[in-house]
Amino acid sequence: MTQPKKMPADVVAGVAAGGASSAAAVSAAEGAVPEWMADWSLALAHRAEPHGGLPVGAVLVQPHSAERLRKLLLSACGARLPLETHRLGPSPHRRLDSGLMVHCPPPIATLFEAAIAGEAPLCTSLAEFVSRAPVVYLSGVRRHERVLGRAPPAARGLPAAPPPPFTFAEVFAGIGGFRLGLEPLGGVCSLACEVDPMACATYRLNFARDGALLEADLTGLPADELPAFDLLAAGFPCQTFSVRGEQRGVESTPTDWRGGLYLELVRLLAACRPKAFLFENVPGLVTLGGGGRSAAVSGKPTTFRAGSVLRGMVAAFEGCGYVVSWRVLNSRHWLPQYRERLFLAGVRRDCEARPMDWSGLCYEGGSHAPAGAGGGGSVAEILEPDDAPDCLAAELTEAQLSVVMAQLEARGECLADRAIPTEGKAPTLISLYQKTGGFSTKFVCEERDGTPRDGAPPRRRPRFLTPRECSRLMGFPESYSIPPRKQGAGYSGFYRQIGNAVCPPVVAAVGERLLEAAGVRAADET
């Protein structure tokens, strides 16, 4: 058996028998590691995927040293991170009693990767520790490795006959917006991946019948353990691209690496090779890094120019062998909500039947909506009856109204400035809706018959949109189940989930064109 190689303690880096793609940081005070570590190192030596993705890995450590290692790793990162530790079973080859494995999230894996590459040494305290205690870092080892007995559940059984027109995977699945848009096109979901427990609960409430959902961090899923799929769909995290935040872009911090999660999509595209992909994000991603948008002029379309961040992402997707195009679409042409979102569509080069056709999906000037969009309607059409229980529960309290009125007074505004135009389009629904402190939160300020809701006795106070009204604004069907109210918390979790969702009618419109471009669904089948 080839033993992992001991390296100088100041670098603590080496390469296991598998070569550079299976880098391992190794140290032992007496020049060797315990046999169980060597056995596991051999079994996991080739798990580093050559397909990109965020850095991940795992550390093998003796049980009596594990707690000290955890503290040093957290100190080295300067942040409190979820460090999952579990006891290994007997080693794969010689069935030896084993110790512990600590799974490393991207910031900690990055420290080891930099040491392996000779780019930066480990900090002094961590380097001293691994020079004295047996420690093996295994690059690319993910939480759900089959050899660890943690492989994801087997792919769901797909219908034997007739085969579906196409299968799809939705990652960063949220509450299933992509699924609701792709299933009407004939798609069958072979995999959904979401890490947020509350979003997973809502997803299961609506799609529990097939078991496609994996409640897991995507970085922990080995690509070779996933079921096959024709189309990859993802609404990847937008927080670091949104104009509502700091717009750090793809920059990661020790506690927030969401901006780099697009690299996980690169990993899946390169490894799984689906025929096509459809990704969604905020328009702020387009303008980051020197991009821009044209000034709003009545009767003229808005044009966008990609900045360096989006250009870099497109180049990464193209590097996986895909023809990529993108557009910013506004849901107001399909729904009573003004919601601009970036859609990236890609077709594998050997599958391209025709160029992606965006015509009719984008507003091209004039007074008419894109062909086939239907105009979207107005907010008045989606409102529930004034006396519906959820409408009554959504009324602002006196304290909340006092806060809102104080804010308006300080800004020299009136209640009408925070009113949703019921005969027009609602503003963009965001995850922080139902927070009175946010100026972007707007209210229903009149009854269906036009009676003002301003709180002046005997009139009612303004109210929030109800969860069902928010679902309608997003284009979710009436059959979609909304989790029940929680005592003391109301629907706050669902407001966040629906505000983070994607609009199924827009997904369906873009998806239909994408499938045609990939030769999956012929144009005359629409």
KERO-558846 format. One record per residue (C-alpha): x, y, z; residue in three letters. Coordinates in Angstrom, 1 decimal. Layout:
<pts>
PT      u      v      w type
PT      X      Y      Z  Ala
...
</pts>
This chain:
<pts>
PT      u      v      w type
PT    0.0    0.0    0.0  Met
PT    1.3    3.5   -0.9  Thr
PT    1.6    5.6    2.2  Gln
PT    0.8    9.3    2.2  Pro
PT    4.0   11.3    2.2  Lys
PT    5.2   13.3    5.1  Lys
PT    6.0   16.9    4.1  Met
PT    7.7   19.8    5.9  Pro
PT    5.8   21.0    8.9  Ala
PT    5.8   24.7    7.8  Asp
PT    3.9   23.8    4.6  Val
PT    2.2   20.6    5.7  Val
PT    1.4   19.6    2.2  Ala
PT    1.8   16.6    0.1  Gly
PT    0.4   14.6   -2.8  Val
PT   -1.1   11.2   -2.3  Ala
PT   -0.6    8.3   -4.7  Ala
PT   -3.4    9.6   -7.0  Gly
PT   -1.3   12.6   -8.2  Gly
PT   -2.0   16.3   -8.2  Ala
PT   -5.8   15.9   -8.5  Ser
PT   -5.9   14.2   -5.2  Ser
PT   -3.9   16.5   -3.0  Ala
PT   -3.5   15.7    0.7  Ala
PT   -2.0   17.7    3.5  Ala
PT   -0.3   15.3    5.8  Val
PT    1.7   15.5    9.0  Ser
PT    2.8   13.3   11.8  Ala
PT    5.2   13.8   14.6  Ala
PT    7.0   10.5   14.1  Glu
PT    7.0   10.7   10.3  Gly
PT    4.1    8.4    9.6  Ala
PT    0.3    8.4   10.0  Val
PT   -1.7    5.7   11.7  Pro
PT   -2.7    2.8    9.4  Glu
PT   -6.4    3.7    9.5  Trp
PT   -5.6    7.1    8.1  Met
PT   -3.4    5.6    5.4  Ala
PT   -6.2    3.2    4.5  Asp
PT   -8.8    5.9    4.2  Trp
PT   -6.4    8.2    2.3  Ser
PT   -6.0    5.5   -0.3  Leu
PT   -9.8    4.9   -0.6  Ala
PT  -10.5    8.6   -1.0  Leu
PT   -7.4    9.7   -2.9  Ala
PT   -9.2   10.2   -6.2  His
PT  -12.2   12.1   -5.0  Arg
PT  -11.1   15.6   -6.0  Ala
PT  -13.2   16.4   -9.0  Glu
PT  -11.3   18.0  -11.9  Pro
PT  -14.4   20.0  -12.8  His
PT  -14.1   23.1  -10.6  Gly
PT  -16.5   24.0   -7.8  Gly
PT  -15.8   25.6   -4.5  Leu
PT  -12.9   24.1   -2.5  Pro
PT  -14.1   21.4   -0.1  Val
PT  -12.3   18.6    1.7  Gly
PT  -12.1   16.6    4.9  Ala
PT   -9.5   16.1    7.7  Val
PT   -8.8   12.8    9.3  Leu
PT   -7.8   13.2   12.9  Val
PT   -7.4   11.0   16.0  Gln
PT  -10.4   11.3   18.4  Pro
PT   -8.4   12.8   21.3  His
PT   -7.1   15.6   19.0  Ser
PT  -10.4   16.5   17.2  Ala
PT  -11.7   19.2   19.6  Glu
PT   -8.3   21.0   19.6  Arg
PT   -8.2   20.8   15.8  Leu
PT  -11.8   22.2   15.5  Arg
PT  -10.9   25.2   17.6  Lys
PT   -7.7   25.9   15.6  Leu
PT   -9.6   25.7   12.3  Leu
PT  -12.2   28.1   13.5  Leu
PT   -9.6   30.5   14.8  Ser
PT   -7.6   30.3   11.6  Ala
PT  -10.7   31.4    9.7  Cys
PT  -11.7   34.0   12.2  Gly
PT  -15.4   32.9   12.1  Ala
PT  -17.8   30.4   13.5  Arg
PT  -18.6   27.9   10.8  Leu
PT  -20.5   24.6   10.7  Pro
PT  -17.8   22.0   11.2  Leu
PT  -19.4   18.6   11.0  Glu
PT  -17.5   15.8   12.6  Thr
PT  -18.4   12.1   12.5  His
PT  -16.8    8.8   13.5  Arg
PT  -15.7    6.7   10.6  Leu
PT  -16.5    3.0   10.4  Gly
PT  -13.9    0.4    9.8  Pro
PT  -11.4    1.4    7.1  Ser
PT  -12.4    0.3    3.6  Pro
PT   -9.5   -2.0    2.8  His
PT   -8.2   -3.6    6.0  Arg
PT  -11.2   -3.0    8.2  Arg
PT   -9.2   -1.2   10.8  Leu
PT  -10.7    0.7   13.7  Asp
PT  -10.9    4.3   12.6  Ser
PT  -11.0    7.8   14.1  Gly
PT  -12.8   10.9   13.1  Leu
PT  -13.4   12.9   10.0  Met
PT  -14.0   16.7   10.0  Val
PT  -15.7   18.0    6.9  His
PT  -14.3   21.4    5.8  Cys
PT  -16.5   24.1    4.3  Pro
PT  -15.0   26.3    1.6  Pro
PT  -13.1   28.8    3.8  Pro
PT  -11.3   26.1    5.7  Ile
PT  -10.7   24.0    2.6  Ala
PT   -9.2   27.1    1.0  Thr
PT   -6.6   27.3    3.7  Leu
PT   -5.4   23.8    3.1  Phe
PT   -5.5   24.1   -0.7  Glu
PT   -3.4   27.2   -0.5  Ala
PT   -0.8   25.4    1.6  Ala
PT   -0.8   22.5   -0.8  Ile
PT   -0.2   24.8   -3.7  Ala
PT    2.5   26.6   -1.9  Gly
PT    0.6   29.9   -2.1  Glu
PT    0.3   30.5    1.7  Ala
PT    1.5   28.6    4.8  Pro
PT   -1.0   27.6    7.5  Leu
PT   -1.1   30.0   10.4  Cys
PT    1.5   29.3   13.1  Thr
PT   -0.8   27.6   15.7  Ser
PT   -2.4   25.3   13.1  Leu
PT    1.0   24.5   11.5  Ala
PT    2.4   23.6   15.0  Glu
PT   -0.5   21.4   15.8  Phe
PT   -0.4   19.4   12.6  Val
PT    3.4   19.0   12.9  Ser
PT    2.9   17.2   16.2  Arg
PT   -0.4   15.3   15.7  Ala
PT   -1.3   12.9   12.9  Pro
PT   -3.5   14.8   10.5  Val
PT   -4.5   14.1    6.9  Val
PT   -6.4   16.6    4.8  Tyr
PT   -8.1   15.1    1.7  Leu
PT   -9.0   17.5   -1.0  Ser
PT  -12.4   17.2   -2.7  Gly
PT  -13.9   14.7   -0.2  Val
PT  -17.6   15.6    0.1  Arg
PT  -20.0   14.8    2.8  Arg
PT  -22.1   12.4    0.7  His
PT  -19.4   10.1   -0.5  Glu
PT  -20.6    6.6   -1.1  Arg
PT  -17.5    5.0    0.5  Val
PT  -18.4    6.9    3.7  Leu
PT  -21.9    5.3    3.7  Gly
PT  -23.5    8.7    3.1  Arg
PT  -24.3    8.5   -0.6  Ala
PT  -27.5   10.4   -1.6  Pro
PT  -30.6    8.3   -2.0  Pro
PT  -30.9    6.5   -5.3  Ala
PT  -32.5    8.4   -8.1  Ala
PT  -36.3    8.2   -8.2  Arg
PT  -37.8    5.6  -10.5  Gly
PT  -38.8    7.3  -13.8  Leu
PT  -41.7    6.0  -15.8  Pro
PT  -40.6    3.0  -18.0  Ala
PT  -42.9    3.8  -20.9  Ala
PT  -43.4    6.2  -22.5  Pro
PT  -40.2    8.0  -21.5  Pro
PT  -40.7   11.6  -20.5  Pro
PT  -39.8   14.3  -23.1  Pro
PT  -37.0   15.4  -20.8  Phe
PT  -35.7   15.2  -17.3  Thr
PT  -34.4   18.0  -15.2  Phe
PT  -32.6   18.7  -12.0  Ala
PT  -33.2   21.9  -10.0  Glu
PT  -30.5   22.9   -7.5  Val
PT  -30.8   25.8   -5.1  Phe
PT  -34.4   24.6   -5.6  Ala
PT  -36.1   26.8   -3.0  Gly
PT  -39.8   25.9   -3.0  Ile
PT  -39.9   24.5   -6.5  Gly
PT  -40.5   27.5   -8.9  Gly
PT  -38.5   26.0  -11.7  Phe
PT  -40.3   22.7  -11.3  Arg
PT  -43.7   24.4  -11.6  Leu
PT  -42.5   26.0  -14.9  Gly
PT  -40.9   22.9  -16.4  Leu
PT  -43.3   20.2  -15.6  Glu
PT  -46.1   21.6  -17.8  Pro
PT  -43.6   21.4  -20.7  Leu
PT  -43.4   17.6  -20.1  Gly
PT  -40.4   17.5  -17.9  Gly
PT  -39.9   15.1  -15.0  Val
PT  -37.8   16.1  -12.0  Cys
PT  -35.1   13.6  -11.3  Ser
PT  -33.3   15.6   -8.6  Leu
PT  -34.0   18.7   -6.5  Ala
PT  -31.4   20.0   -4.0  Cys
PT  -32.0   22.6   -1.3  Glu
PT  -30.3   23.2    2.0  Val
PT  -32.7   25.5    3.8  Asp
PT  -34.9   23.3    6.1  Pro
PT  -37.9   25.6    6.0  Met
PT  -37.9   25.7    2.2  Ala
PT  -37.5   22.0    2.1  Cys
PT  -40.5   21.6    4.3  Ala
PT  -42.6   23.7    1.9  Thr
PT  -41.2   21.8   -1.1  Tyr
PT  -42.1   18.4    0.5  Arg
PT  -45.6   19.8    1.3  Leu
PT  -46.1   20.2   -2.5  Asn
PT  -43.9   17.5   -4.1  Phe
PT  -43.5   14.7   -1.5  Ala
PT  -45.0   12.2   -3.8  Arg
PT  -41.8   11.4   -5.7  Asp
PT  -38.9   11.7   -3.3  Gly
PT  -36.8   13.8   -5.7  Ala
PT  -35.7   16.3   -3.0  Leu
PT  -32.3   16.0   -1.3  Leu
PT  -32.0   18.3    1.7  Glu
PT  -28.3   18.9    1.4  Ala
PT  -25.6   21.4    0.7  Asp
PT  -24.8   21.2   -3.0  Leu
PT  -21.1   21.4   -2.2  Thr
PT  -21.4   18.1   -0.3  Gly
PT  -22.8   16.1   -3.3  Leu
PT  -20.4   14.2   -5.5  Pro
PT  -21.3   14.7   -9.1  Ala
PT  -20.9   11.0   -9.9  Asp
PT  -23.6   10.1   -7.4  Glu
PT  -26.3   12.2   -9.0  Leu
PT  -29.0   10.8  -11.3  Pro
PT  -28.9   11.7  -15.0  Ala
PT  -30.9   14.7  -16.2  Phe
PT  -31.3   16.5  -19.5  Asp
PT  -31.6   20.1  -18.2  Leu
PT  -30.0   21.7  -15.2  Leu
PT  -32.1   24.5  -13.6  Ala
PT  -30.9   26.8  -10.8  Ala
PT  -31.8   30.1   -9.2  Gly
PT  -28.3   30.4   -7.6  Phe
PT  -27.9   32.7   -4.6  Pro
PT  -28.2   36.4   -5.4  Cys
PT  -27.4   38.2   -2.2  Gln
PT  -23.9   39.3   -3.2  Thr
PT  -25.0   40.6   -6.6  Phe
PT  -28.2   42.5   -5.5  Ser
PT  -28.2   46.3   -5.5  Val
PT  -30.0   45.9   -2.1  Arg
PT  -26.8   44.5   -0.6  Gly
PT  -23.0   45.3   -0.7  Glu
PT  -22.6   43.8   -4.2  Gln
PT  -19.4   41.9   -3.3  Arg
PT  -19.9   39.9   -6.4  Gly
PT  -18.1   36.5   -6.4  Val
PT  -15.9   37.6   -3.5  Glu
PT  -16.1   35.2   -0.5  Ser
PT  -15.6   35.9    3.2  Thr
PT  -15.0   33.4    6.0  Pro
PT  -18.7   33.4    6.7  Thr
PT  -20.3   34.0    3.3  Asp
PT  -19.2   32.2    0.2  Trp
PT  -22.6   32.4   -1.6  Arg
PT  -21.1   34.6   -4.4  Gly
PT  -18.9   31.7   -5.5  Gly
PT  -21.6   29.1   -5.6  Leu
PT  -22.0   29.5   -9.4  Tyr
PT  -18.8   27.4   -9.5  Leu
PT  -20.8   24.5   -8.2  Glu
PT  -22.9   24.9  -11.4  Leu
PT  -19.7   24.8  -13.4  Val
PT  -18.8   21.6  -11.7  Arg
PT  -22.2   20.0  -12.5  Leu
PT  -22.1   21.1  -16.1  Leu
PT  -18.6   19.7  -16.6  Ala
PT  -19.3   16.5  -14.8  Ala
PT  -22.9   15.7  -15.7  Cys
PT  -23.0   17.1  -19.2  Arg
PT  -26.8   17.9  -19.4  Pro
PT  -28.1   18.9  -22.8  Lys
PT  -29.1   22.4  -21.6  Ala
PT  -29.2   24.6  -18.6  Phe
PT  -31.4   27.5  -17.4  Leu
PT  -30.1   29.8  -14.5  Phe
PT  -31.8   32.8  -12.9  Glu
PT  -30.4   35.7  -10.9  Asn
PT  -30.9   39.4  -10.2  Val
PT  -30.1   42.1  -12.8  Pro
PT  -27.5   43.5  -10.4  Gly
PT  -25.3   40.6  -11.6  Leu
PT  -25.3   42.1  -15.1  Val
PT  -24.1   45.6  -14.0  Thr
PT  -21.4   44.5  -11.6  Leu
PT  -17.9   45.1  -12.7  Gly
PT  -18.4   47.9  -15.2  Gly
PT  -21.7   46.8  -16.7  Gly
PT  -24.7   49.1  -17.2  Gly
PT  -28.2   49.6  -18.3  Arg
PT  -29.8   52.2  -20.5  Ser
PT  -31.9   55.1  -19.0  Ala
PT  -35.6   54.4  -18.8  Ala
PT  -37.3   56.1  -21.7  Val
PT  -41.0   55.6  -22.3  Ser
PT  -41.7   53.4  -25.4  Gly
PT  -38.1   52.2  -25.7  Lys
PT  -36.7   48.9  -24.4  Pro
PT  -34.1   48.8  -21.7  Thr
PT  -30.7   47.6  -22.9  Thr
PT  -28.1   46.0  -20.7  Phe
PT  -24.3   45.7  -21.0  Arg
PT  -22.6   42.9  -19.1  Ala
PT  -19.9   43.8  -16.6  Gly
PT  -16.8   41.7  -15.9  Ser
PT  -18.5   39.5  -13.3  Val
PT  -21.2   38.2  -15.6  Leu
PT  -18.7   38.0  -18.5  Arg
PT  -16.6   35.8  -16.3  Gly
PT  -19.5   33.5  -15.4  Met
PT  -20.5   33.2  -19.0  Val
PT  -17.0   32.3  -20.0  Ala
PT  -16.9   29.6  -17.3  Ala
PT  -20.2   28.1  -18.6  Phe
PT  -18.9   28.3  -22.2  Glu
PT  -15.7   26.5  -21.1  Gly
PT  -17.9   23.5  -20.1  Cys
PT  -18.9   23.1  -23.8  Gly
PT  -22.1   25.2  -23.9  Tyr
PT  -23.4   27.9  -26.2  Val
PT  -24.6   30.6  -23.7  Val
PT  -26.9   33.6  -24.1  Ser
PT  -28.7   35.8  -21.6  Trp
PT  -31.5   38.3  -21.3  Arg
PT  -33.1   40.4  -18.5  Val
PT  -36.8   39.7  -18.5  Leu
PT  -39.6   41.4  -16.6  Asn
PT  -42.4   39.3  -15.1  Ser
PT  -44.9   42.2  -15.6  Arg
PT  -45.6   40.9  -19.1  His
PT  -46.9   37.7  -17.6  Trp
PT  -47.9   38.7  -14.1  Leu
PT  -49.1   41.7  -12.1  Pro
PT  -45.6   42.3  -10.6  Gln
PT  -42.7   44.3  -11.8  Tyr
PT  -39.9   41.9  -11.4  Arg
PT  -36.7   42.0  -13.5  Glu
PT  -34.6   38.9  -13.5  Arg
PT  -31.5   37.7  -15.4  Leu
PT  -32.0   34.4  -17.3  Phe
PT  -28.9   32.5  -18.6  Leu
PT  -29.7   29.8  -21.1  Ala
PT  -27.1   27.3  -22.4  Gly
PT  -27.2   24.5  -24.9  Val
PT  -24.4   21.9  -25.1  Arg
PT  -22.6   22.5  -28.4  Arg
PT  -23.2   19.0  -29.8  Asp
PT  -26.9   19.2  -29.0  Cys
PT  -27.6   22.7  -30.5  Glu
PT  -30.5   22.3  -33.0  Ala
PT  -30.9   26.1  -33.5  Arg
PT  -29.8   29.3  -31.8  Pro
PT  -31.7   30.3  -28.7  Met
PT  -34.6   32.5  -29.8  Asp
PT  -35.4   35.3  -27.3  Trp
PT  -37.7   37.2  -29.6  Ser
PT  -41.1   37.7  -28.2  Gly
PT  -39.9   37.2  -24.7  Leu
PT  -38.2   40.6  -24.2  Cys
PT  -40.0   43.9  -24.3  Tyr
PT  -38.9   45.5  -27.5  Glu
PT  -40.6   49.0  -27.3  Gly
PT  -44.0   50.3  -28.1  Gly
PT  -47.1   49.9  -26.0  Ser
PT  -47.6   46.1  -26.2  His
PT  -46.2   43.3  -24.1  Ala
PT  -44.0   40.5  -25.6  Pro
PT  -46.0   38.2  -27.9  Ala
PT  -47.8   35.5  -26.0  Gly
PT  -47.1   36.9  -22.5  Ala
PT  -50.8   37.9  -22.0  Gly
PT  -50.2   41.3  -20.4  Gly
PT  -50.0   40.1  -16.8  Gly
PT  -53.1   41.8  -15.5  Gly
PT  -53.3   44.0  -12.4  Ser
PT  -53.0   43.6   -8.7  Val
PT  -56.7   44.0   -8.2  Ala
PT  -57.2   40.6  -10.0  Glu
PT  -55.2   38.7   -7.4  Ile
PT  -56.5   40.2   -4.2  Leu
PT  -58.4   38.0   -1.7  Glu
PT  -61.8   39.2   -0.3  Pro
PT  -61.4   41.9    2.3  Asp
PT  -62.9   39.7    5.0  Asp
PT  -60.8   36.6    4.3  Ala
PT  -59.1   35.4    7.4  Pro
PT  -55.6   36.0    6.0  Asp
PT  -56.5   39.5    5.0  Cys
PT  -57.7   40.3    8.5  Leu
PT  -54.5   38.8    9.9  Ala
PT  -52.4   40.8    7.5  Ala
PT  -53.6   44.2    8.8  Glu
PT  -50.9   46.3   10.3  Leu
PT  -51.1   46.7   14.1  Thr
PT  -51.4   50.2   15.5  Glu
PT  -47.8   50.0   16.5  Ala
PT  -46.7   49.0   13.0  Gln
PT  -48.7   51.8   11.4  Leu
PT  -47.2   54.3   13.8  Ser
PT  -43.7   53.3   12.7  Val
PT  -44.7   53.5    9.0  Val
PT  -46.2   57.0    9.5  Met
PT  -43.2   58.2   11.4  Ala
PT  -41.0   57.0    8.5  Gln
PT  -43.1   58.8    6.0  Leu
PT  -43.2   62.0    7.9  Glu
PT  -39.4   62.0    8.2  Ala
PT  -39.1   61.6    4.4  Arg
PT  -41.8   64.2    3.6  Gly
PT  -44.0   61.5    2.1  Glu
PT  -47.6   60.3    2.7  Cys
PT  -49.2   56.9    2.9  Leu
PT  -49.9   56.8   -0.8  Ala
PT  -46.2   56.5   -1.3  Asp
PT  -46.2   53.1    0.4  Arg
PT  -49.4   51.9   -1.4  Ala
PT  -49.5   49.1   -3.9  Ile
PT  -51.2   50.4   -7.0  Pro
PT  -54.1   47.9   -7.2  Thr
PT  -55.0   48.9  -10.8  Glu
PT  -51.4   48.5  -11.9  Gly
PT  -48.4   46.3  -11.1  Lys
PT  -47.0   45.4   -7.7  Ala
PT  -43.3   46.3   -7.0  Pro
PT  -40.8   43.5   -6.9  Thr
PT  -41.6   41.0   -4.1  Leu
PT  -38.5   40.4   -2.0  Ile
PT  -37.6   38.0    0.8  Ser
PT  -37.8   40.8    3.4  Leu
PT  -41.5   41.6    2.6  Tyr
PT  -43.6   42.0    5.8  Gln
PT  -40.9   44.1    7.4  Lys
PT  -42.4   47.5    8.2  Thr
PT  -38.9   49.0    8.6  Gly
PT  -38.0   48.5    4.9  Gly
PT  -39.0   51.3    2.6  Phe
PT  -39.4   48.7   -0.2  Ser
PT  -42.3   47.1    1.7  Thr
PT  -45.6   48.4    0.3  Lys
PT  -49.2   47.8    1.5  Phe
PT  -52.7   47.3    0.3  Val
PT  -54.2   50.7    1.2  Cys
PT  -57.7   50.4   -0.1  Glu
PT  -60.6   47.9    0.0  Glu
PT  -61.7   46.1   -3.2  Arg
PT  -64.6   48.6   -3.4  Asp
PT  -62.2   51.6   -3.3  Gly
PT  -62.7   52.4    0.4  Thr
PT  -59.4   53.7    1.8  Pro
PT  -57.5   51.7    4.4  Arg
PT  -55.7   54.4    6.3  Asp
PT  -56.6   53.6    9.8  Gly
PT  -58.8   56.6   10.4  Ala
PT  -61.8   55.3   12.4  Pro
PT  -63.9   53.5   11.4  Pro
PT  -61.7   52.5    8.4  Arg
PT  -59.3   49.6    8.6  Arg
PT  -55.6   50.0    8.7  Arg
PT  -53.4   49.2    5.7  Pro
PT  -52.4   45.6    5.3  Arg
PT  -49.7   43.4    3.9  Phe
PT  -50.3   41.2    0.9  Leu
PT  -51.4   37.7    2.1  Thr
PT  -49.3   34.7    1.3  Pro
PT  -51.8   33.5   -1.3  Arg
PT  -51.7   36.9   -3.0  Glu
PT  -47.9   36.8   -3.0  Cys
PT  -48.1   33.4   -4.6  Ser
PT  -50.4   34.7   -7.3  Arg
PT  -48.0   37.6   -7.9  Leu
PT  -45.3   35.1   -8.6  Met
PT  -47.4   32.9  -10.8  Gly
PT  -47.7   29.9   -8.5  Phe
PT  -50.9   27.9   -9.1  Pro
PT  -53.9   28.0   -6.8  Glu
PT  -53.2   24.3   -6.0  Ser
PT  -49.9   25.2   -4.4  Tyr
PT  -50.0   24.5   -0.7  Ser
PT  -48.9   27.2    1.7  Ile
PT  -47.6   26.1    5.1  Pro
PT  -49.9   26.9    7.9  Pro
PT  -49.4   29.9   10.1  Arg
PT  -47.0   29.4   13.1  Lys
PT  -48.0   30.6   16.5  Gln
PT  -46.2   33.9   17.1  Gly
PT  -44.4   33.9   13.7  Ala
PT  -47.3   34.0   11.3  Gly
PT  -46.2   33.4    7.7  Tyr
PT  -42.8   35.1    8.0  Ser
PT  -41.0   32.0    6.7  Gly
PT  -43.1   31.7    3.6  Phe
PT  -42.8   35.4    2.8  Tyr
PT  -39.1   34.9    2.7  Arg
PT  -39.4   31.8    0.6  Gln
PT  -41.8   33.2   -2.0  Ile
PT  -39.7   36.4   -2.2  Gly
PT  -36.7   34.3   -3.1  Asn
PT  -38.6   32.2   -5.7  Ala
PT  -38.6   32.3   -9.5  Val
PT  -41.8   32.9  -11.5  Cys
PT  -43.0   29.7  -13.1  Pro
PT  -44.7   31.4  -16.1  Pro
PT  -41.5   33.1  -17.1  Val
PT  -39.6   29.8  -16.6  Val
PT  -42.1   28.0  -18.8  Ala
PT  -41.8   30.7  -21.6  Ala
PT  -38.0   30.6  -21.6  Val
PT  -37.8   26.9  -21.0  Gly
PT  -39.9   26.2  -24.1  Glu
PT  -37.5   28.1  -26.3  Arg
PT  -34.5   26.5  -24.7  Leu
PT  -35.8   23.0  -25.2  Leu
PT  -36.4   23.8  -28.9  Glu
PT  -32.8   25.1  -29.2  Ala
PT  -31.5   21.9  -27.6  Ala
PT  -33.6   19.8  -30.0  Gly
PT  -35.6   18.3  -27.0  Val
PT  -39.0   19.7  -27.9  Arg
PT  -39.9   20.6  -31.4  Ala
PT  -41.5   24.0  -32.2  Ala
PT  -44.7   22.5  -33.6  Asp
PT  -45.3   20.7  -30.3  Glu
PT  -46.0   24.0  -28.4  Thr
</pts>
